[in-house]
Amino acid sequence: MTARRHLPATPALSATPLSASAQRGQARRALLITAGLGAALAGGWLAWRRDRQPTTEATAPSQVPPPAEMAASAPLIDGDQLTAAFWRQQFDTPQGTSLAWSALQGQPIVLNFWATWCPPCVKEMPELDRFHREFSAKGWKVVGLAVDGPTPVREFLAKVQVGFDIGLAGFGGTELAQTLGNTVGGLPFTVLIDAQGRVRHRIMGVTDLAQLSEQARRIQPG
């Protein structure tokens, strides 16, 4: 329960007539009080006017670009030529390291999109590994981008070991595959890239050592 606060009692007015000096002092106090009230009212009125005025251009908040414009990024491919934005990509690996495309630039590449839940992908993995062993001496790199989660990929690689690089693209890898020419959105999907960064051949479906070897020799004779 809130305690009451007792205000000091107002002294009773005296019935004795004020002297002339007292009357002048009382008049000065009344004038000061009136002036103070007037200043307070004037200040409040000016503050109200200021708040009511529209915000000027100098103090208006800066305009933020629409989210669609902020999210816009450079294309990864122009025709069949991979762009600088493509080579800036990075992917995690099943070992917890980073797979940077910039380290592969300037080399011919076999890029394979796969997943553990895709039987044709699982079937061709040994063929890709054979190509890796036979053509790595000629400068070819094989990269498998898993359109899958980290755990199933690790479990799969514990049973089916391969010597080439594996990147974890997640289900976003589907979009990347479509950008590189996978118009049907299926797996597996393989892209052969020459040393100049041009997509030279696309394979929709299962591939094997013979097919990869033939295309590799056509792209890079010798």
GIWO-V516102 format. One record per residue. RES is the residue in one letter. SS is DSSP state (2 for helix, 1 for strand, 0 for the rest). PSI is psi in whole degrees, -180 to 180 (none if undefined). D_FIRST is the distance of its C-alpha to the first C-alpha in whole Angstrom. Layout:
RES/SS/PSI/D_FIRST + RES/SS/PSI/D_FIRST
//
This chain:
M/0/129/0 + T/0/129/4 + A/0/141/6 + R/0/140/9 + R/0/120/12 + H/0/121/15 + L/0/148/19 + P/0/140/22 + A/0/138/24 + T/0/126/27 + P/0/144/30 + A/0/144/32 + L/0/137/35 + S/0/142/38 + A/0/-4/41 + T/0/131/44 + P/0/141/46 + L/0/150/45 + S/0/169/48 + A/2/-42/50 + S/2/-38/48 + A/2/-39/45 + Q/2/-40/45 + R/2/-41/47 + G/2/-42/44 + Q/2/-38/41 + A/2/-40/43 + R/2/-41/43 + R/2/-41/39 + A/2/-39/39 + L/2/-42/42 + L/2/-41/40 + I/2/-43/37 + T/2/-43/39 + A/2/-39/40 + G/2/-43/37 + L/2/-40/36 + G/2/-42/39 + A/2/-40/39 + A/2/-43/35 + L/2/-40/36 + A/2/-41/40 + G/2/-42/38 + G/2/-39/36 + W/2/-41/39 + L/2/-39/41 + A/2/-40/38 + W/2/-42/38 + R/2/-41/42 + R/2/-42/42 + D/2/-30/40 + R/2/-18/42 + Q/0/143/45 + P/0/151/47 + T/0/131/47 + T/0/166/50 + E/0/-33/52 + A/0/-32/52 + T/0/-1/48 + A/0/144/48 + P/0/147/48 + S/0/148/51 + Q/0/129/52 + V/0/132/52 + P/0/150/55 + P/0/149/55 + P/2/-36/55 + A/2/-38/58 + E/2/-37/60 + M/2/-33/58 + A/2/-11/59 + A/0/136/62 + S/0/165/65 + A/0/148/68 + P/0/150/71 + L/0/-19/72 + I/1/143/76 + D/1/104/78 + G/0/-116/81 + D/0/4/82 + Q/1/122/81 + L/1/139/77 + T/0/175/75 + A/2/-32/74 + A/2/-34/70 + F/2/-44/72 + W/2/-9/73 + R/0/-4/69 + Q/0/150/68 + Q/1/148/67 + F/1/147/66 + D/1/157/64 + T/0/163/67 + P/0/-23/67 + Q/0/-4/67 + G/0/4/64 + T/0/-174/66 + S/1/137/66 + L/1/108/69 + A/1/128/70 + W/2/-28/73 + S/2/-28/74 + A/2/-15/75 + L/0/-10/78 + Q/0/137/79 + G/0/1/82 + Q/0/149/83 + P/0/140/84 + I/1/140/82 + V/1/112/81 + L/1/118/78 + N/1/126/77 + F/1/128/74 + W/1/175/73 + A/0/153/71 + T/0/-25/71 + W/0/7/70 + C/0/102/74 + P/2/-43/77 + P/2/-33/79 + C/2/-44/77 + V/2/-37/77 + K/2/-38/81 + E/2/-8/82 + M/2/-45/80 + P/2/-32/83 + E/2/-41/85 + L/2/-37/83 + D/2/-36/83 + R/2/-42/87 + F/2/-43/87 + H/2/-45/85 + R/2/-37/87 + E/2/-29/90 + F/2/-5/89 + S/2/-30/87 + A/2/-21/90 + K/2/8/91 + G/0/-2/87 + W/0/141/85 + K/1/141/82 + V/1/131/80 + V/1/128/76 + G/1/118/75 + L/1/115/71 + A/1/119/69 + V/0/70/68 + D/0/174/66 + G/0/159/63 + P/2/-42/63 + T/2/-52/63 + P/2/-31/66 + V/2/-44/68 + R/2/-43/67 + E/2/-40/68 + F/2/-46/71 + L/2/-19/73 + A/2/-24/72 + K/2/-40/75 + V/0/94/77 + Q/0/137/77 + V/0/157/79 + G/0/-5/80 + F/0/169/78 + D/1/141/75 + I/1/131/72 + G/1/149/69 + L/1/100/66 + A/0/-15/66 + G/2/-169/64 + F/2/-10/64 + G/2/-16/64 + G/2/-24/67 + T/2/-43/68 + E/2/-40/68 + L/2/-42/70 + A/2/-40/72 + Q/2/-39/73 + T/2/-34/73 + L/0/4/76 + G/0/6/77 + N/0/86/76 + T/0/-21/76 + V/0/-13/76 + G/0/21/73 + G/0/173/75 + L/0/149/75 + P/0/162/77 + F/1/128/78 + T/1/138/80 + V/1/131/80 + L/1/126/83 + I/1/133/83 + D/0/178/85 + A/0/-17/85 + Q/0/5/85 + G/0/27/81 + R/1/137/83 + V/1/117/82 + R/1/-24/86 + H/1/142/86 + R/1/138/83 + I/1/116/83 + M/1/116/81 + G/0/-172/81 + V/0/138/83 + T/0/175/85 + D/0/178/87 + L/2/-42/89 + A/2/-45/92 + Q/2/-45/90 + L/2/-41/88 + S/2/-43/91 + E/2/-45/93 + Q/2/-38/91 + A/2/-40/90 + R/2/-32/94 + R/2/-39/94 + I/2/-40/91 + Q/0/86/92 + P/0/152/96 + G/0/none/97
//
